[in-house]
């Protein structure tokens, strides 16, 4: 029996949707369906799930398997943790999801340094916006999340490490008319089309919470990727908002220009967080990595 097929069966009973779970696992829906089919064959060609386009329900056999599967997975994970203590090499998978700033610009330095001490650890990091990252954490599909905002989630549900401070800055093309001045007025920004981040972005959430004039900007469309925003801004008259850490690197490469607004020398500022579910029990290397990230 493939233990991961069993683990995904348990997750599926929580999601009650093949398509949603497949999306969060980054596998195809047919792959997930195949895993369930293999379990059904292994247990005597039984049917585990009654499903239509509108409903999802476990059969009696499925309910019975769920009861045992949860116990099996608990025993398996405990057994693996105990046996790893006898191993001369520590090996483990650590799954992280993070928004662009922590995922691409902050956490990699921690990951590389940690792997120097534990070369057999396998750390996988996927880039999602802050809302998607918190959702994946809440569903227990990953171990840790790096986020730029808690959105509307309750902070008390998480253990939190502050890993960076960041500001948001307005940007434009190096060839933009606004780029010629050391400082500009907000009224000048309003004359040009504005590119916003998507709903669910920590950058957008912090910007809209802290910048009182955001709804006066001439917003034309949304882009859900910082690199795409940089590319769009660098070749047009559009302006946008970006993390200062990311913006400085793009400015050094002469892709964009950071703008200073006279009325708002600080547009918005935020802390970047590394989080896990509150009081979640961590296996050996996950615990060591969490402690390593702590300041």
C-alpha angles and dihedrals in degrees: 000000000000106000092206091056087055091047091052091049089058091047090049091057087057096046097039087202129091093198096050095047092045089053093051092045090049092233131118120265089239090056091054092046089051091054091054091046090053090053090049091052093045092055095051105287092294127157115245103177136036106207138169132165089274106034144041121197135161118237119228087263090051092051091050092049091049091056092053096036093060090052092045093051092048091051093044094051092046091048092049091049092051095046092049088063088069094050119102090215124051111223126173143143118244117191120202131176120193144166117252101271098051094031099050105022111027114025097049091072090055092046095050093046092048092050089055088065096036107029094173095060114108111212116187119190125188126191118234132144120268096265094049090047093053091046091054090048092050090052090054091238093126137028103227140011133207112208142172096207139016089222106198095330122121110254090207090073092067143060105232138204120185106221103172147359120230142179130210119232137186115245138193139169117292085238095050119119089239091057091069093071129072089217133018136191122247089240088065091055090055090063093067133067113262127216113212130198117244127268107275093040115126089215091057093044094053092042094052092045097049107028109074096197100049093113090057092064119105096247112191105169146338131252122191099203130067095213090053090049091052090049093048094047096045093061101038148042091260121117129204146172123257144169109274091227091056093038094055091056091049091047091051087055089051092241097121142004124234111228126216113211113208096215093044113038085166111041096182137324134204147171122246115225138204108202146177133183112285113275092349111169110241129204120236103279095034088055091047092050092049090051091045092056092051112102 
